[in-house]
Amino acid sequence: MKNRMVNWMTKGYVVSIERMQRFARSERGDATQNWIVGGVITVACGLILYAFLKPQIQSWVQELVVDPLKSMK
């Protein structure tokens, strides 16, 4: 269930980026407003993804950054 949710959120994130780029290229409407709307959607999806993946991200940071720094001392 959680994997399906993460896949869904990742797709939403990618779609929002594509939509934001399409808005920026479109002639109709104010391009700045479209960038702002697209940016807000992208940031919201990114925050939701981060909330779901936080434990995984913390373990990656631990493995890739913290442990090598400790072993250097």
C-alpha positions, 0 to 999 in steps of 0.5 A, spaced: 500 500 500 505 504 501 509 503 495 503 504 491 502 511 494 509 513 493 509 511 486 502 515 485 506 521 489 512 520 484 507 520 478 504 526 481 511 530 482 513 528 475 506 530 472 506 537 476 513 539 473 511 537 466 505 541 467 509 547 470 513 547 463 507 547 459 504 552 462 511 556 462 511 555 454 503 557 453 501 563 450 495 564 454 495 566 461 500 570 464 506 566 464 509 568 471 502 566 474 503 559 471 510 558 473 508 560 480 502 555 480 506 550 477 511 551 483 506 551 488 504 544 486 511 542 485 513 544 492 507 541 495 508 534 492 515 534 494 513 535 501 508 530 501 513 525 498 519 527 503 514 526 508 512 519 506 520 517 504 523 521 511 525 514 514 528 512 508 532 519 506 534 519 513 538 512 513 541 514 506 544 520 509 546 516 515 550 511 510 552 516 505 554 522 509 554 521 517 558 514 517 564 516 512 565 523 516 565 519 523 570 514 520 574 519 518 576 522 525 
